[in-house]
């Protein structure tokens, strides 16, 4: 199996906007499945609705493109019936944490053996740039024209609190680290949650003075604090600056798993 | 294996029918008066290699049984009115993706939370039209505990035959009453027509229904709720393709209504004919026993697609009487297919129709001339 064979070639080119980070994340995910030597016939991709959700259609294995926010319960059904399959979920910040928020916390609580890759571009991209539960405080969107006045979700903190066995956060800039994290997530029994902070120059950048893709990626990189450094800072009493986020492997544990290989 | 005879309530018999039909995955969320279905499945499935999961809500339950179906299992969920409403989004997804699965709705009084412990038949139109867009479904309506078992088996076979969600539209009375039931060991199971290499997952085969591309068979099937071509790939901007896809999915069921039809016809030469389904069927059967040879009866075990040709079996009918535990939902459907006057005998609140009430409705029907007459019971 080659990396190219994991792609559904007759569906390319993809529909993502120029400069979108989702293609990078799809590439890292398929690189991970290929490097692990997964059986394509025993791998299912599941997605909900939104830009992220189209990723399942570009994979050559069986795939379910489902309803808005419901990817995790669909994936739960697949996994419960086929525990020897690898089930990987593509989702976005709006899909996962707004309409799908309750499914998210319960999938983590069950610690069902899924790998969830969340493409967090902090905006509703496909619907045209509305605010999401992850839109930064003060950011402009079509539904927050005077600036977002709600605090954003920390999705990794939610996953950790709810019970996921593996939690990591990277950005679309960190392609090697991201690929390794997705590999680790697939290999870790239980729910693995990998959040990827990614750029949306079309819907987010254009409204927030970051029209250039390179600007957005630079901001993501500049705001990333490696977990080791963040831990050292915390020990020294230095708080995380507003707007910064921790990247790295945040949780790896071995709590009881639902739907794993027996 | 031999048949077992037990004294069970309808919900339990439904679960046993599902197991007999080969259902090995059940996802559900507790709601009165359906919960015994889930409880029986939770107890039984792990012992026979199946899986039960209690999901966080009905949206998730419906999603999980669709995912489980694509993973290769016969799958079912059970709910009641408010839960059925929540399932509607994913019921439309099952219709659009042609996913075989079974949904049991043990109806209670509505709208909203209404009467959790009382029977009703208020979700009949929702079963047919509840989700957005044009689609068709199959729905069965048992009127005894034995039929809860038998029609649950049939629901799974129809789901696979037509690649569609199938509903068991029962009610609190049938779900909770106890009767003798024969748990048949030799139920007929229609095999799912599997997609084979070279076929397209959404191109109809010889029987008008596409082969099912079960996940894990190496076929690399892509399934989407978006309008899709015969490969299953999204194709949302073609008016012609959308029309072709939606019309085909509706026709595969509506054109087969005579094949799907399952009715009892009693006294076809009668002038006053009762049309019933579910719990009211029992009262009609008592009326016919009390007044032998006078009234006709069309008992619908399948309500959707509506078996309209069966109305023609009653050539001497001067009026149809439709007793329902709603304000005339199926009577409206009957009206679409006949010019014979219709008397609706609606009853809400959970109390069953009495024989005296049905006799009164029949007496009104004997002189009815208006297209639709509502009798006050």
Interface residues (C-beta under 8 A of the other chain):
Chain A: X8 X11 X40 X41 X42 X44 X46 X56 X57 X60 X61 X62 X63 X64 X65 X66 X67 X70 X72 X73 X74 X75 X76 X77 X78 X79 X80 X81 X82 X85 X102 X103 X106
Chain B: X24 X25 X27 X51 X53 X55 X56 X57 X59 X60 X61 X63 X64 X65 X66 X67 X68 X69 X70 X71 X72 X73 X75 X89 X90 X93 X213 X215 X216 X217 X218 X219 X220 X221 X222 X223 X224 X225 X226 X233 X234
